[in-house]
Amino acid sequence: MGFILDLTETLKTPTGMVGAVVVIALVYGLLKWVFAAHPDDEK
């Protein structure tokens, strides 16, 4: 529970907001890469 409270406090700072955007972008990019169609896949 303490971790969640620390995280919400960090997100209230400008640095925390930038960090959250970076993490979300990385997760989004990773998911797109993992689920992308591969050229060798069967059609």
N, C-alpha and C positions, 0 to 999 in steps of 0.2 A: 504494500500500500504506500509506503514511503517513497518508493521509486516513482509511482504515478504522480504523487504530489510534487516531487522535485521536477518531474518532466513538465507538468502544467505550469509551474513557476518559470521554468526555463523558456517555455514557449511564449511567455508574455514579454520577453525581451526581444529587441530587434535581431540580435544574433540568433536567438532561438527560432525566430520566424524564418530566417534565411536557412538555417540548418534543417528545419522541417521541410522547406521547399526542395532543398537539395536531396534529402532522403527520399521524399515522395517521387522526385524525378528519377532517381536511381532505381527505385523499386519498379516504377512504370517501365523504364527502359529494359530492365532485366526481364520483366514479364513479357513484354513485346518480343524480346529476343528469344525467350524460351518457347513461346507459342507461335513463332513465325513459321510460315510454310518453308520447308527446305526444298531446294531444286531437285533433289534426288527422290523425294517422296512420290509414292504412287498417286496418280491422278484419279 
